[in-house]
């Protein structure tokens, strides 16, 4: 009797997971993807990139309510220049020893038009979380869907560049985050 109850419970648990399994996960194509950031240092734009990042995407254009996007960036992979890179890992900037990852977790996806979406979610950097809305444009070519977009963040809200680096006349508070993510397995828009 106990075995039979356990079998029924197991079957019910599997059945409840079927909707998740039916919504295929897309795969990130790292070689065709990039995450960039642009800040202004003494009024001059300075572009950098993150070399290491990952995404877990379960996106169905026909089922936005159940679609999910999770994104992780290794903060220690920030790359501007040799000199800047050695500073960015330190406690005043990304504090990589204590906060090795920055994350984004979607909470809602809204279609704006045929290939434009707004992805709302929680961005967490250096132990600070904030709600953000990320505009995303999708383009499909063969089996690859490319998601592109850009959004601003206020670095001081995330404690990036503390103490003497909090002076916004040296490094501006606003940082533009830009991305291009190539994905396989996305259904037709």
DAKANOR-V202547 format. One record per pair of residues at least 12 apart in sequence whose ideal C-beta (glycine too) atoms are under 10 Angstrom apart, sorted by sequence separation. I is the first residue (numbers start at 1). GAP is how many residues later the second one is. D is the distance in Angstrom with one decimal. If there is no record, write none. Layout:
BEGIN
{{I:GAP:D} {I:GAP:D}}
END
This chain:
BEGIN
{{36:12:7.0} {37:12:7.2} {56:12:7.6} {57:12:5.3} {58:12:9.0} {76:12:8.2} {77:12:9.8} {107:12:8.8} {108:12:4.6} {109:12:8.9} {120:12:7.4} {121:12:8.2} {136:12:7.3} {137:12:6.3} {156:12:7.6} {161:12:8.7} {35:13:9.7} {36:13:4.9} {37:13:7.6} {56:13:7.5} {57:13:7.8} {75:13:7.8} {76:13:5.5} {106:13:5.3} {107:13:5.4} {108:13:7.7} {119:13:8.7} {120:13:4.9} {121:13:7.3} {134:13:9.6} {135:13:9.4} {136:13:4.5} {137:13:9.9} {155:13:9.1} {160:13:9.6} {35:14:6.4} {36:14:7.9} {55:14:7.0} {56:14:4.4} {57:14:8.5} {75:14:7.7} {106:14:6.9} {107:14:4.9} {119:14:7.2} {120:14:7.8} {135:14:5.1} {136:14:9.8} {154:14:9.8} {161:14:9.5} {34:15:6.2} {35:15:4.5} {55:15:6.9} {56:15:7.9} {78:15:8.3} {104:15:8.5} {106:15:4.1} {107:15:6.7} {118:15:5.4} {119:15:4.7} {134:15:5.7} {135:15:7.5} {136:15:9.5} {156:15:9.5} {160:15:7.8} {34:16:8.4} {35:16:8.9} {54:16:8.7} {55:16:5.0} {56:16:8.2} {78:16:6.5} {105:16:5.3} {106:16:8.4} {118:16:7.1} {119:16:8.0} {134:16:8.7} {135:16:6.7} {155:16:7.6} {156:16:9.9} {157:16:8.2} {34:17:9.3} {35:17:9.3} {54:17:7.5} {55:17:7.6} {77:17:10.0} {104:17:5.6} {105:17:5.2} {117:17:8.8} {118:17:5.9} {119:17:5.5} {134:17:5.0} {155:17:8.2} {156:17:5.1} {158:17:9.2} {35:18:5.3} {53:18:6.9} {54:18:5.1} {55:18:9.9} {75:18:8.7} {76:18:7.3} {78:18:8.7} {103:18:9.5} {104:18:7.1} {105:18:8.5} {117:18:7.6} {118:18:7.3} {133:18:7.5} {154:18:9.6} {155:18:5.9} {156:18:9.6} {34:19:8.8} {53:19:6.4} {54:19:8.4} {75:19:4.1} {77:19:9.2} {103:19:8.1} {104:19:5.1} {105:19:7.9} {116:19:7.0} {117:19:4.8} {132:19:6.3} {154:19:5.1} {155:19:7.6} {156:19:9.9} {33:20:7.7} {35:20:9.8} {52:20:9.1} {53:20:4.5} {54:20:8.6} {74:20:9.8} {75:20:8.2} {76:20:4.2} {103:20:7.5} {104:20:7.6} {116:20:7.2} {117:20:7.9} {132:20:9.2} {153:20:9.2} {154:20:6.1} {155:20:5.1} {30:21:9.8} {33:21:9.9} {52:21:7.4} {53:21:6.8} {73:21:9.9} {75:21:5.2} {76:21:9.0} {102:21:7.5} {103:21:4.9} {104:21:9.4} {115:21:9.2} {116:21:5.3} {117:21:7.0} {132:21:7.2} {152:21:9.6} {153:21:7.4} {154:21:7.7} {30:22:8.8} {33:22:8.2} {51:22:9.6} {52:22:4.0} {74:22:8.4} {102:22:6.6} {103:22:8.2} {115:22:5.9} {116:22:7.7} {152:22:5.2} {153:22:5.4} {30:23:8.0} {50:23:4.8} {51:23:7.8} {52:23:9.4} {76:23:9.7} {77:23:9.7} {101:23:8.4} {102:23:4.3} {110:23:8.8} {112:23:7.8} {115:23:4.9} {130:23:7.8} {152:23:6.9} {153:23:8.2} {30:24:8.2} {50:24:6.9} {52:24:7.9} {53:24:7.5} {75:24:6.4} {76:24:6.1} {78:24:9.7} {101:24:9.0} {102:24:7.6} {105:24:9.2} {107:24:8.1} {112:24:9.2} {113:24:9.6} {114:24:9.0} {115:24:6.6} {130:24:8.6} {151:24:9.9} {152:24:5.5} {153:24:6.1} {28:25:8.3} {30:25:9.4} {50:25:7.7} {51:25:9.3} {52:25:3.8} {75:25:6.1} {76:25:9.2} {99:25:8.9} {108:25:9.1} {109:25:9.8} {112:25:9.2} {115:25:8.2} {151:25:7.6} {152:25:7.4} {28:26:6.6} {50:26:9.3} {51:26:4.1} {52:26:9.6} {74:26:6.4} {75:26:6.5} {99:26:7.4} {103:26:8.8} {150:26:5.8} {151:26:5.7} {28:27:4.6} {50:27:5.1} {51:27:8.0} {52:27:9.8} {73:27:9.8} {74:27:6.4} {75:27:5.5} {99:27:4.7} {109:27:8.5} {130:27:6.2} {150:27:6.6} {151:27:8.5} {27:28:8.9} {28:28:8.6} {49:28:8.4} {50:28:5.8} {51:28:5.5} {72:28:9.8} {73:28:6.8} {74:28:8.3} {98:28:8.0} {99:28:5.8} {104:28:7.5} {106:28:8.6} {119:28:9.1} {123:28:9.0} {125:28:7.9} {130:28:7.3} {149:28:8.7} {150:28:4.4} {151:28:8.9} {26:29:8.2} {27:29:9.9} {28:29:7.2} {49:29:7.7} {50:29:7.3} {72:29:5.4} {73:29:4.6} {98:29:7.6} {99:29:9.3} {126:29:9.7} {128:29:6.7} {129:29:9.1} {149:29:7.4} {150:29:7.4} {25:30:9.9} {26:30:8.9} {27:30:8.2} {48:30:5.9} {49:30:5.4} {72:30:7.3} {73:30:7.6} {96:30:9.5} {104:30:7.6} {115:30:9.6} {117:30:8.6} {119:30:8.3} {123:30:7.1} {125:30:8.7} {128:30:4.8} {148:30:8.0} {149:30:5.9} {150:30:10.0} {25:31:6.9} {26:31:4.3} {48:31:5.9} {49:31:8.2} {71:31:8.7} {72:31:5.2} {73:31:8.4} {94:31:7.8} {95:31:5.9} {118:31:9.5} {127:31:8.6} {128:31:6.0} {148:31:6.8} {149:31:8.5} {25:32:6.6} {26:32:7.2} {47:32:10.0} {48:32:3.9} {71:32:6.7} {72:32:8.0} {94:32:6.4} {95:32:8.4} {115:32:9.9} {117:32:8.9} {119:32:9.6} {125:32:8.9} {126:32:5.3} {127:32:7.5} {128:32:9.1} {147:32:7.3} {148:32:5.0} {149:32:8.9} {24:33:9.7} {25:33:5.2} {26:33:6.1} {47:33:7.6} {48:33:8.4} {70:33:7.1} {71:33:4.3} {72:33:9.6} {93:33:8.6} {116:33:9.3} {125:33:4.1} {126:33:5.1} {147:33:7.4} {148:33:7.7} {24:34:7.2} {25:34:9.0} {26:34:9.6} {46:34:6.3} {70:34:7.0} {71:34:7.9} {123:34:9.8} {124:34:8.5} {125:34:8.2} {126:34:6.3} {146:34:6.2} {147:34:4.5} {148:34:9.9} {23:35:5.1} {24:35:9.1} {46:35:8.7} {69:35:7.4} {70:35:5.2} {71:35:8.6} {91:35:9.5} {123:35:8.1} {125:35:6.7} {146:35:7.0} {147:35:8.1} {23:36:8.4} {24:36:7.9} {35:36:8.5} {37:36:9.8} {48:36:7.4} {69:36:7.8} {70:36:7.2} {126:36:9.4} {145:36:8.8} {146:36:5.2} {147:36:6.6} {23:37:5.5} {48:37:8.7} {68:37:8.1} {69:37:4.2} {145:37:7.5} {146:37:7.5} {20:38:7.7} {22:38:9.1} {35:38:6.2} {46:38:8.0} {68:38:5.7} {69:38:9.8} {144:38:5.4} {145:38:4.9} {41:39:9.5} {67:39:7.6} {68:39:9.1} {144:39:7.0} {145:39:7.6} {147:39:8.7} {23:40:6.7} {48:40:8.2} {69:40:7.4} {143:40:9.6} {144:40:6.1} {145:40:8.3} {146:40:9.6} {22:41:9.4} {37:41:7.9} {39:41:8.7} {67:41:9.2} {68:41:8.4} {139:41:10.0} {141:41:9.5} {143:41:5.6} {144:41:9.6} {145:41:3.8} {35:42:9.3} {67:42:5.2} {142:42:9.5} {143:42:7.9} {144:42:8.5} {145:42:8.9} {23:43:6.1} {25:43:9.4} {26:43:9.4} {28:43:9.2} {35:43:9.8} {36:43:9.9} {37:43:8.8} {41:43:9.2} {65:43:8.1} {66:43:9.6} {134:43:8.5} {136:43:8.6} {138:43:9.8} {140:43:9.8} {143:43:8.9} {145:43:9.5} {19:44:9.2} {22:44:9.6} {23:44:7.4} {64:44:8.0} {65:44:8.1} {145:44:7.9} {23:45:8.6} {64:45:4.6} {132:45:9.2} {134:45:8.5} {136:45:8.8} {138:45:8.9} {20:46:8.3} {63:46:9.7} {64:46:7.0} {140:46:7.2} {19:47:7.1} {54:47:9.6} {59:47:9.3} {64:47:6.3} {140:47:9.6} {20:48:9.5} {53:48:9.6} {58:48:9.8} {61:48:9.3} {71:48:9.7} {138:48:7.4} {140:48:7.3} {52:49:9.9} {53:49:9.0} {55:49:9.1} {56:49:9.5} {57:49:9.2} {60:49:9.8} {140:49:6.2} {59:50:7.5} {61:50:7.5} {67:50:9.4} {69:50:6.1} {71:50:8.8} {75:50:7.5} {139:50:8.9} {70:51:8.7} {75:51:7.8} {138:51:6.0} {50:52:8.4} {67:52:9.1} {69:52:7.2} {71:52:9.0} {72:52:9.9} {73:52:8.6} {61:53:9.5} {64:53:7.9} {68:53:9.4} {61:54:9.3} {123:54:8.9} {64:55:9.7} {61:56:8.6} {102:56:8.4} {59:58:9.1} {102:58:9.7} {99:59:9.7} {59:60:9.4} {99:60:9.3} {93:62:9.1} {71:63:9.4} {94:64:9.3} {95:64:8.1} {69:65:9.0} {94:65:9.5} {95:65:9.0} {93:66:9.2} {94:66:6.6} {35:67:9.8} {69:67:8.9} {92:67:8.9} {93:67:5.9} {94:67:9.5} {95:67:8.9} {91:68:9.6} {92:68:8.7} {93:68:6.0} {92:69:6.6} {93:69:7.9} {92:70:4.8} {91:71:7.7} {92:71:5.9} {88:72:8.9} {90:72:10.0} {91:72:9.5} {92:72:8.0} {93:72:7.2} {117:72:9.7} {88:73:9.5} {92:73:5.7} {104:73:9.7} {87:74:9.7} {92:74:9.1} {115:74:5.6} {102:75:9.9} {114:75:6.3} {59:77:9.8} {61:77:8.2} {69:78:9.0} {87:78:8.9} {93:78:10.0} {111:78:9.3} {59:79:8.9} {61:84:9.6} {75:85:9.3} {59:86:8.5} {57:88:9.6} {59:88:8.7} {57:90:8.5} {55:92:9.1} {73:104:9.6} {73:106:9.9} {71:108:8.5} {71:110:8.3} {32:112:7.2} {38:112:8.8} {69:112:9.5} {33:113:8.5} {37:113:9.8} {29:114:9.9} {32:114:7.5} {33:114:8.9} {34:114:9.8} {36:114:8.7} {38:114:9.7} {29:115:6.7} {29:116:9.8} {37:116:8.7} {39:116:7.3} {29:117:9.1} {37:118:9.3} {26:119:7.5} {28:119:9.8} {26:121:9.6} {39:121:9.4} {39:122:9.0} {55:124:9.6} {57:124:8.2} {59:124:7.8} {63:124:9.2} {46:125:8.5} {61:125:7.5} {62:125:6.9} {43:126:8.8} {46:126:9.6} {53:126:8.8} {55:126:6.2} {57:126:6.1} {59:126:8.9} {60:126:8.4} {61:126:5.8} {62:126:9.0} {42:127:7.6} {43:127:9.9} {45:127:9.4} {48:127:9.3} {50:127:9.5} {58:127:9.6} {59:127:6.0} {60:127:5.8} {61:127:7.4} {62:127:9.6} {40:128:9.2} {42:128:6.3} {44:128:10.0} {53:128:8.9} {55:128:7.7} {57:128:8.5} {59:128:8.1} {61:128:5.2} {41:129:6.8} {42:129:8.1} {43:129:8.1} {46:129:9.8} {47:129:9.3} {49:129:9.2} {50:129:9.5} {57:129:8.0} {40:130:9.7} {41:130:5.3} {42:130:9.1} {40:131:7.3} {41:131:7.7} {45:131:8.9} {47:131:8.8} {39:132:6.1} {40:132:4.0} {39:133:6.1} {40:133:9.4} {38:134:9.8} {39:134:9.1} {40:134:7.7} {39:135:7.9} {40:135:8.6} {38:136:9.4} {39:136:4.8} {40:136:9.3} {38:137:6.9} {39:137:7.8} {37:138:5.4} {38:138:4.5} {37:139:6.8} {38:139:8.3} {36:140:8.4} {37:140:5.3} {38:140:7.0} {36:141:7.5} {37:141:7.2} {35:142:7.3} {36:142:4.4} {37:142:9.6} {35:143:7.6} {36:143:7.2} {34:144:8.1} {35:144:5.0} {36:144:8.4} {34:145:6.9} {35:145:8.2} {33:146:7.7} {34:146:5.2} {35:146:8.2} {33:147:6.0} {34:147:8.3} {32:148:7.7} {33:148:4.8} {34:148:9.4} {32:149:8.5} {33:149:5.1} {32:150:3.6} {33:150:8.4} {30:151:9.4} {31:151:8.0} {32:151:9.2} {29:152:8.3} {30:152:8.3} {32:152:9.9} {28:153:6.3} {29:153:4.0} {28:154:7.2} {29:154:6.8} {26:155:9.4} {27:155:9.4} {28:155:6.1} {29:155:6.3} {26:156:9.9} {27:156:6.6} {28:156:8.4} {26:157:4.3} {27:157:4.8} {25:158:9.8} {26:158:6.3} {27:158:5.8} {26:159:4.2} {27:159:9.8} {24:160:10.0} {25:160:7.0} {26:160:5.3} {24:161:5.4} {26:161:9.3} {24:162:8.8} {24:163:8.0} {23:164:9.7}}
END
